[in-house]
Amino acid sequence: MSANDEKGLAEVTTIFKALSDPNRLRIFAELMAGDTCNCELKEKLGLAPNLLSHHLKVLEGVGLVASRRDVVDGRWIYYAADRDAVAQWHDWLATFFDPSRIQSRSLCGPEGQLITAVEVR
């Protein structure tokens, strides 16, 4: 994943778009606390079942959430944050937002020319 190539930029944008919705961010935050079913999510977040299902589908579609059916009663579906995806995005964000990446540069405009002229003297 790189924000410097078209494929990487599209992937980053897709994740950010998925998480830009406040309800999806709230759902994902709940899933970071552990696996749960949609009835618990509905109760905790106060979302209508169809809206919750839509948001879970979006999060699952971008690879942040995984789901599985209950082995005893297949009507129950459990949702979880995808550990591998979370680790991958954690590493990417830590690198992307690393303050040591910020470099000092000469300014390109008139102020930069003024500083350069003063330094030359």
LINMOWO-V435937 format. One record per helix or strand. SS is the DSSP state (H for helix, E for strand). FROM is the first residue (numbers start at 1). TO is the last residue. Records with the same first field share a line. If there is no record, write none. Layout:
BEGIN
SS->FROM-TO ; FROM-TO
END
This chain:
BEGIN
H->6-19 ; 22-32 ; 38-45 ; 49-61 ; 83-96 ; 99-101 ; 110-120
E->36-37 ; 65-69 ; 77-81
END
